[in-house]
Every structure is written in structure tokens, then in C-alpha cells.
Amino acid sequence: MSPPPERVPDPQFGDWYAREFSRVRATISIAVGDPGLGEEATSEAFAKALLHWPKVPGLDNPTAWVRTVAFNEIRSRLRRARLERRYRARLIAEPALPPPDPRPDLWAAVARLAPRAREAVALRYVADLTEPEIAQHMGISRGAVTATLSRARGRLAELLTDHYDTGRAGR
């Protein structure tokens, strides 16, 4: 019996992947505060998109679909990790490294936000989604998105003010 023929990816997929992968990876990485996990989840999501490619281009927003798949991958991994932690001592996680950016202090402050706030900030300011789109993606009301972003901006202002007031800005 001969092996199955290799599947050649659709050039349309390659173009879409090249255009969207970096932004989706940055959004996911910042939202979860872990660049490694963000990279893995994004890669897995794009692999699933390739697997289902005949259907994906027909979706209303293929990039939103792949972003949702990546977030679902992370949620699944986090659920598994919670189960494992029931049987292990808790380890203190080191803060995630910020993405390359001229403002590493800003990304370090974002990494200190609560997970929901990090996700909202990443979706708003990296993925450039509107508040209604963020609400739909996160499964919360638009008012909750507005409040979450407002609190996140306030907390970031505090963190950055503390950062510069303590003289750590040049370090």
C-alpha cells in the first residue's frame, strides 16, 4: 500500500498566515503573559486552521476564529495545569518577558495586570479590536470591557508612575 499523497498548502493560506501570525502571536502572548505559551497556542491554532482550510476562508473573520482557537488552547492547557497542581506544590512563576518594543517598561507593567485585564488590553491595543468585538471574544458585556479597560489603564498609570518615581526608569 502506498503512502497518502502529501497535501500542498493553498497559497491563500500562506499569504494569510504571513500577514496575521505575528499580530495574533503578540496578542495571545501579551494576554496570557507568557510568550512561550502564546507562541505554542498560536502555532497550534494556525495548524488547526490549515487542517480546516477549505472552511476557514468562508468564515466571517478567519483571524478572529484563529485567535479564539488559540485562546481555547490556552484555556485547555490551563485547566490541565490546575488539575496537575492539585497534586504538586505550587511554584512561583517568573514574570513573562515583554515583547520587543521600545517601551519594555509598559509591557512589564501589562504583565503585572490580572489575567482578564491583560487579555482585554492585548485585544484592544495589540489586536486593535473594538470594545464590542472584545466583549464578544471574551464572553462578557461591553460595559464589563469598558470597566476592565478603564481599571487596567488606571493600574498601568500607577505602575508606570511608581516605576519612574522610584528612579528605575534608567535601569
N, C-alpha and C positions, 0 to 999 in steps of 0.2 A: 504494500500500500504506500503510495507516495505522500509526502508531507503536504499540508494545505498550502495553497499559494499565498505569498506574502501580500499583505494589504498595503497599497501605496496610499499615503495620506492625500486627501484633497488639498490642492494648493490654496483654496479658500481658507481651510483650517490653518495652514501655515501663516498666512497673512494675518488672520485674526489673532492667532497665538502671539506672533511677533509684536503686534500692536497693543495687546491687552495684558500680557503676562506680568510685566514689571509693575504696572499700577495695581493689579489685583494682588500680587505678592506683597507690595508695600502696604496696601490697605489691611490685608489679613495679618501681616506681621505686627503692624502697629496696634491693631485692635486686640490681639492676644498678648502682646508684649514679649513675644518670643520669635525672633527672626527665623530660627531653625524650624520651629513648628509651622510658622507661616509659609515657609518655602515648601515644606513637605505637603501641607494641606493644599496649597495652590497647585503644586505639581500633580497631586492625586486628582484634584478637580479637573484640571485640563486633560489628564489621561482619560477620565470618565467622559469628558466632552468629545474626545476623539473617538472613543468607543461608540458613543451615541451620535456621532456627527451627522448622519443623514437627517436626524430630527432637530438637532440643536439650532441650525441656522433659521429654522422656521419659527423659533420662539420669539416672543415679543422683544426680549432683551437677553441675548445669549451671555453677555458679560455678567449681568445680574444673576443669571442661572449658575454660572460657574463660581461666582462669589458665594452664592448660597450653598453650593455643594462643598466649597472649601470650609465655610463656617460649620456646616453639618459634620464634616470630617473632624474638625477640631472638637466639636461638642461630643462626638462619639469617643474620641480619644480621651477627653477629659472625664467622661463618665467611667470609662475603663480605669483610668488612673485613680479616681475616687474609690473604686472598689479595691484596687490594689493597696491603697493607703490604709484601708481598714485593717490590713494585716501587717503593716510596716510602720515604723516610726516615721514621723513627719520630718522631711528635710526642708531646710530653708533655701528657697530658690534665690539665685542671684538675679539682679535686675537685668532685663534684656538690653542688649546693645542697641543704641539708636541707629536708624538707617543713616547712610552717608548723607549729610546735609550741612549746610553752612551754619545751622543752629542746633548743634548737639545738645545744648542746654534745654532747648524746648522739647526735644524728643525724650530726654532723660526725665523731664517733668511729666510728659504724657505717660511714660512707663509707670509713673507712681500713682496714676489715677486708678480708680476702681475699674474692674473689667467692663462693666456696662458703659461707663463714661469713655474708656479707651476705644471701645468699639464704635460708639457714636462719633467721637472725634475723628477716628480714621475714616469712617464712611463719609463724613461731611467734608473734611479738609484734605483728604488724600484721594478718595474715590470721587469727590465732588458731587455727592448725591444731595438732593433736596431733602428738607425735613419730611415731607410726605413719603418719599422713597425710603428714607431711613426708617420711618415708622413701620412701613410695610415689611421691610427686610428684618427688622428686629422683633416684629410682632407686638409692638406697643403703640399707644396713641401718639398723634402728632404733638399733643401737649406734653406728653412724657418726654418726647425727643427734645422739644424746646427747653423744658426744665433741665433735662440731663445735660444738654449742651451749655446752658447758662451756668449751671453749677460747675461744670468742667472748666469753662473759661475762667470763672472766679477762682477756682482752686489752682489753675495754672498761673493766674496772676499772682496769687500768694506764693506759690512755689518759686516762680521766677524772681519775684521781689526779694524773697529770702535768699535766693541764690546770689543775686547781685549785691544785696545789703551786707552779706557776710564776707564779701570780697573773694568769693570763689570763682568769679567770672573769668579771671585771667588764668586760672589753674587748669 
